[in-house]
Amino acid sequence: MLDFDLAEMYEVETRALKQAVKRNLDRFPGDFMFQLTKTEWLEVITFCDNLSDSIKFSPVTSYAFTEQGVSMLSSVLKSKKALKVNR
């Protein structure tokens, strides 16, 4: 899953999600999360017509999370939704 979808799911801003990940990089090894390359991001934009302009024109490429990464996010985010998921 991509960071902006997970931010919506966990009821946090995408910016806050990315900050939490950067502060806890040791909890997100390569098999939990990776950052899309510019080429990969351009492909996502090309094939996903329903992305908002704020997402399409973001200067930073998105993070993609595996199942384990999605689970780990619930332990590093501070939202009420993340706390419920983590229990």
Long-range contacts (C-beta under 8 A, 24 or more apart in sequence): 1-64, 1-65, 1-70, 2-44, 2-62, 2-63, 2-64, 2-65, 3-62, 3-63, 3-64, 3-65, 4-55, 4-62, 6-65, 6-70, 6-73, 9-81, 10-73, 10-74, 10-77, 10-79, 10-81, 10-82, 10-85, 11-79, 11-80, 11-81, 11-82, 12-77, 12-78, 12-79, 12-82, 14-55, 16-77, 17-73, 17-77, 18-60, 18-63, 20-73, 20-76, 20-77, 20-78, 21-63, 21-73, 21-76, 23-76, 24-76, 27-72, 27-75, 27-76, 28-69, 28-72, 31-66, 31-68, 32-65, 32-66, 32-68, 32-69, 32-72, 33-63, 33-64, 33-65, 33-66, 33-69, 34-63, 34-64, 35-61, 35-62, 35-63, 35-64, 36-61, 36-62, 36-63, 36-64, 37-61
